Amino acid sequence: MPGLTRAGRVAALTALLGTLVAGSAMAQTMIVGNDEKVGRDENGKSVQREPGHDTLSVVDISKPEAPVVVATIPLQNTISGPPTNLAIHPSGEFALVANSLNAEPDGEKWKNVPDNRVFVVDLKQNPPKIVGTVEAGKQPSGMAISPKGDLAIVANRADGSLSVLAINGKNDVKVTDTVSVGAPGDQVSAVAITPDGKRALAAKSNANKIALLTIDGGKVT
């Protein structure tokens, strides 16, 4: 895809998957997280770069054979680990983007430390605009939005927990609960909501387990 870095192309796959699972309302749009903090040196070794250059691209895929980047805005994000931290609301009007890691100084180099922010991005503005920031748990990673669009669940990789977000439009997204599903070492990294919106599955990658949850209105157990 022209105009995207290698990291962006990796993230694009995940954004497309997130788009497809949420329904037909979003079938014409893909969002791409471009993580510019990680690169390769002349020997192909991974190197950490200074932060502050990440972006989010909005891609029109109404013609799948000729996708077009319609906007790119500055937005902190990361593709470290399974890059599943992007989700488009079923309405197609806005998206949630979790910033899993921040880069901080480590002597003359940089190191990644867990962040806790989930950004709400209005996709209908030109250019798209961040309209809200929600504080989830430590290292928010995989996320899923319910089919009705009134609830989102965010997997907090470094906490062993899930953040439950109530959604009442793009200007009203807030954390209503935190559900513990394991120890921080379990690395709760991904979550999916069933099509009927009544169950959720959360992957605990280091524990080799899946947590099964019940969704009753806005309550997740």
N, C-alpha and C positions, 0 to 999 in steps of 0.2 A: 504494500500500500504506500504510494508516494507520500513523502513528507513525514513519515513516522520513523523514529529510531528503532533499533532492534528491540530494545526494552518495550517500546510502544507496541510493536507487533506481537510480542508475547502477551502483553496485557489485553490486546484487542481480542484475542481468542476468548478470554474469560468474560470480557464485556459482552460479547456476542452470545455466549452461553447464558449469561444472566438475562439478556434481552429475550431470548427464545422461550425460556421457561415461564415468563410472566404473562404471556398471552399476546393476542393479535394486535392489541392497541399499540404495542411498541414495535411492531414488525418492520417499521421503516427506519428505525433509529438504532444506532449502536454507540456506546460510549467507550472511550479508550483511555486508560490511565497510562501516562507516559512517565515512568520513573527514570529520572536522569541521574540518580545518585550512584548507581552501580554501573561500571563499565569494564572494559578489558584492556590490559596493557599490550605491548608489542609481542609478549609471549603467550597471550591468551589467558593470563591470570586475572581473576576478578579483582577489581580495585574499587575503593570507596571514594566518591567525589564529594566536593562540597555541596551542601543542600541549597535549596532556593530556586531550582530550575525545573521542578516537576510541573506537568501540565495535564489537563483533561481535554481530550478531543471529542467532539460530537460528529458522528459520521452518518450521512444519509445513505442507507442501503436499499432504497426503493428500487434501484437497479443493481441487483447483487453482482452482476458482472462488471460494474463500474461504480464502486463506492466512492463517495465524495466527502472529504473533510469540510464541513460547513462552518466550524468554529473550533478554536483552541484557546483555552483560558488557563491562567496560572492556578494551580491547585496542588497542594501537598498530597502525595499518595505514594504507595510502595507496592511492588510486586513480589517482595520477599516471601518465600513460602508459597503455598497454593494461592495464586492471585485471584481470589474470589470476593474481593472487597468492593464490588460495584453492583448496583441494582437500580433498575429503572422502575418507577411506579407504574402500575397497570394503566393509569390514565395517559401515560406518556408525557406528562407535563413536567415532571421533575425526577431527579435521581438522588440516590444516597451513595456517598463515596466515603469509605472508612480510611483513615490514615493510620495504618498499623504501626509504623515505625518512624522515628525521627533520627536524623543524623546529628550527633554531637561531637565536639572536639575531643580527640584522644591523643594528646601530644601533638605531633605534626600530622596526624592522620584523623580519620573520622570513624565513629562507631555508631551502630544502630541501637536505639533504646526504644522501648514501647511507648506509643502515644495512646490517647484515648478518645480522639475526636472522630465524629461522623459528620460530614458536611452534607447539607441539603442544597442541591443545585437546581435552579429554575432553568429548564431546557427551552422554554418558550420565549424567553427574553433574547434580544439580539444585541450583543453576544450573550450567551448563557451566563448566569450570575449566581454566586453563592448567596442564599437568602436565609441560611440558618446553620448553626453549629450545635451539635448535641454531644455531651460527654458520656461515653459508654464506659465499659470496663477497660482493663489494661490490654493493649494490643488487639483492637477490634479487627477481625479478619473476615471470615465468611459471613454472609448475611442473606436473608431472604425476606421478601415482602409477601404478605398473604394475598390470595387471589382477590379478595374484596378491597385490598389496599388500605385497610384501616389499622394494620399492625405490621411491624417488622421485628425480626429477631436477629441479633448480632452475636456472633461467637467471639468471646474474648479469650484469645489464645493464651495469654500470660496469666489469666485469672482463674481458669477452670470454670467459667461462668458464661451465662447468656444474658444479654441486655434485651429487655422487651421495650419496644418503642410504640407508643400510640401515635397514629397518623390521622390528622383531621385537616387535610390539605397541606400544601407546601409550606405554609406559614405557621403551622402548628404541629410540629414533630417533637415529641418529648419522651424521655425515659420514664416508664411507670413501674418497672420492677427489674430486679436482678435475680436470676435463678442459678443456683449452684448445681453443676452437673459433674463435678470431679475436682481433682487437685490441679494446681497450676501446671504441674509436670505432665498432666494428661494431654495438654495442648488441644483444647477444644477449638478446632480450626474451621469447621464448615457446618452449615445448617441448611435444611430444606424443609419446606412446608408442603403437606399433601394438598392435592387439588381441591379437596372439600374444605380445607382450612381448619380441620379439627385436630390434626396431629402435626408434630414436627420431629425431625430426626437430626441429631447433632453428632458429628464425628469427633471422637476423642482419639486423635491419630496415634499418640504415643502409648495409649492404653489398649489399642486394638479393639475398641468398643464403640458401639453406637448407643447414644441415649435416646430413649423414646419419650416424647412429651405430649401432653394433652393441651389443646387450646380451647378454652371455653370463654367466648367473648374476648375480653382483653386480658384474661388470666391464663398464664402458662405455668403448668406444673409437670 
